[in-house]
């Protein structure tokens, strides 16, 4: 097993190479492997460079392995990437600046950075839109939620997760009764 510092440097090199090479080879894609099936997302590093770099860093570090989709709101979103199956919140890196003014909209099938009430509080958690949720886009008077990619394969998996039975668990109200575990997030060769 590689030393933690070496693994981190290797992951960071992979992230930087993916973002840098995106302009030459096309936008990077990742496969989110879940207990419900696989979802392939094409990322938008030109429109959301900091958010994509952040997401790829977490993926490269294996942070998402064993996390769950902990929030499912039918007809709205599925959210994951922060809680483990026992509803323990993983400790993320510092948040990234909000890139919601990038021209991308919260349409059905897009992936975006989840955050708290503070606009620049997004870290590891993300959500996938089950519907056109333009109310989450920025307005001249407020920040929105930064879209940084779109599902290109596996939207049927997203929809199936979006129709799961839910119940309250710990401090979360919309947790699937049957957990949907993220097994890993894998960077794919650019299309």
C-alpha angles and dihedrals in degrees: 000000000000121000112263092246092051092047091050092049090048091050092047091049089051091050094048092046091050093050094043093046094047093087091054102039103027130263116324120252130208131197114220104205111203138170086252095052140281129307121194116205127190110214128217107220093164093056099034107021098159094045094047091047089050093049093047091048091056090045092049092050092052090241094141094053108113096010119124141217092258099175124052120172110178112235091011121057148324113222131194148138103094113063128064122221092269088055093252110149113233118229109251133199118261114294124268127233114272111257097184094128092069098110095255117120133212094252126156110292098020123126119222141176115267116218144166126251091288106085095224097047100100115123125146104340121096137174137208119220116238091190140012101292102179089156085077091059120099122270128199089259100044146026121258135203116281116244111206106170149350137245109253098172132021102034086142087062090050090050092048091052088048091060098049121126110258138202138176116270124179107315096344124089103192106049118146111249089220103049119237104212123200103223095186145323113234127195109228129205109272114263 
